[in-house]
Amino acid sequence: VSKLQILALAGSLRAASMNRLMLAMAADCAPAGVQIAQFHSLGDLPLFNPDLEAPGCVEPASVARLRLAIAGADAVLIASPEYAHGVSGVMKNALDWMVANGVFVGKPVVLWNASPRASIALAALRETLSVMTADLVIEAELCLLIQGRDGELPSNPDPLAMQQALLKLKARLCEPAAASLL
Ligand SMILES: Cc1cc2nc3c(=O)[nH]c(=O)nc-3n(C[C@H](O)[C@H](O)[C@H](O)COP(=O)(O)O)c2cc1C
């Protein structure tokens, strides 16, 4: 049986991003049958401009790479920081590029967050992905404070919580009809 492929998107370009680290931790402790791969090139996307989507325009290669990575994944796992009570520009820019192509339509999406106080951006992400008609897997959401001390890289504060969240995602992906009855 092939593994479920989860594409992980971090909304921070920071070298020491806690959201990126959270997704790397998820990849390291993923339950059997689940494989998590991060897409590291959100920073390569041009600033979204609908003019660039007009008929006759060639889709930028970086946009096509993201679209194909999402299309090829069984689910998308997003972890994004909150900046000034909003979704990071990096993440919003990526999502704006993915509206017209419809790649998120019906796509199972899980929202994680490395900072529980970033609840406004989390709610905004939920709203944006809902209007894009993604299939939000609410039961697999996870807010977990990831923080390093004295500049050191933090270790995973709760691998069990990550595994349980990923098992809920796996259950939804394997038995969509049954999971929706829970
Ligand atoms: C410009 C700026 C604005 C921020 N605004 C908020 C905010 O409104 N709410 C919040 O919870 N954190 C805010 N933060 C803190 C970041 O969300 C926090 O540093 C987070 O860890 C960044 O994610 P990263 O580690 O993945 O880069 C802000 C940080 C910056 C740099």
The ligand as an SDF file (V2000), in Angstrom:
LIG
                    3D

 31 33  0  0  0  0  0  0  0  0999 V2000
    6.1410   42.1120   11.8460 C   0  0  0  0  0  0  0  0  0  0  0  0
    5.6770   41.0910   12.8340 C   0  0  0  0  0  0  0  0  0  0  0  0
    4.3840   41.1330   13.2940 C   0  0  0  0  0  0  0  0  0  0  0  0
    3.9140   40.1680   14.1820 C   0  0  0  0  0  0  0  0  0  0  0  0
    2.6160   40.2060   14.5940 N   0  0  0  0  0  0  0  0  0  0  0  0
    2.1430   39.2060   15.3870 C   0  0  0  0  0  0  0  0  0  0  0  0
    0.7560   39.1640   15.7210 C   0  0  0  0  0  0  0  0  0  0  0  0
   -0.0340   40.0060   15.3320 O   0  0  0  0  0  0  0  0  0  0  0  0
    0.3240   38.1240   16.4900 N   0  0  0  0  0  0  0  0  0  0  0  0
    1.1790   37.1380   16.9420 C   0  0  0  0  0  0  0  0  0  0  0  0
    0.7300   36.2090   17.6100 O   0  0  0  0  0  0  0  0  0  0  0  0
    2.4890   37.1720   16.6230 N   0  0  0  0  0  0  0  0  0  0  0  0
    2.9790   38.1780   15.8590 C   0  0  0  0  0  0  0  0  0  0  0  0
    4.3040   38.1910   15.5080 N   0  0  0  0  0  0  0  0  0  0  0  0
    5.1700   37.1320   16.0250 C   0  0  0  0  0  0  0  0  0  0  0  0
    5.3400   36.0190   15.0190 C   0  0  0  0  0  0  0  0  0  0  0  0
    4.1060   35.4730   14.6530 O   0  0  0  0  0  0  0  0  0  0  0  0
    6.2140   34.9470   15.6550 C   0  0  0  0  0  0  0  0  0  0  0  0
    7.4910   35.5090   15.7630 O   0  0  0  0  0  0  0  0  0  0  0  0
    6.2750   33.6670   14.8800 C   0  0  0  0  0  0  0  0  0  0  0  0
    7.0940   32.7690   15.5800 O   0  0  0  0  0  0  0  0  0  0  0  0
    6.8790   33.8370   13.5400 C   0  0  0  0  0  0  0  0  0  0  0  0
    6.8140   32.5920   12.8770 O   0  0  0  0  0  0  0  0  0  0  0  0
    8.1050   31.8340   12.3690 P   0  0  0  0  0  0  0  0  0  0  0  0
    8.9030   31.4670   13.6070 O   0  0  0  0  0  0  0  0  0  0  0  0
    7.5770   30.6330   11.6760 O   0  0  0  0  0  0  0  0  0  0  0  0
    8.8710   32.7560   11.4960 O   0  0  0  0  0  0  0  0  0  0  0  0
    4.7810   39.1620   14.6410 C   0  0  0  0  0  0  0  0  0  0  0  0
    6.1210   39.1230   14.1670 C   0  0  0  0  0  0  0  0  0  0  0  0
    6.5380   40.0730   13.2640 C   0  0  0  0  0  0  0  0  0  0  0  0
    7.9540   39.9890   12.7490 C   0  0  0  0  0  0  0  0  0  0  0  0
  1  2  1  0
  2  3  1  0
  2 30  2  0
  3  4  2  0
  4  5  1  0
  4 28  1  0
  5  6  2  0
  6  7  1  0
  6 13  1  0
  7  8  2  0
  7  9  1  0
  9 10  1  0
 10 11  2  0
 10 12  1  0
 12 13  2  0
 13 14  1  0
 14 15  1  0
 14 28  1  0
 15 16  1  0
 16 17  1  0
 16 18  1  0
 18 19  1  0
 18 20  1  0
 20 21  1  0
 20 22  1  0
 22 23  1  0
 23 24  1  0
 24 25  2  0
 24 26  1  0
 24 27  1  0
 28 29  2  0
 29 30  1  0
 30 31  1  0
M  END
$$$$
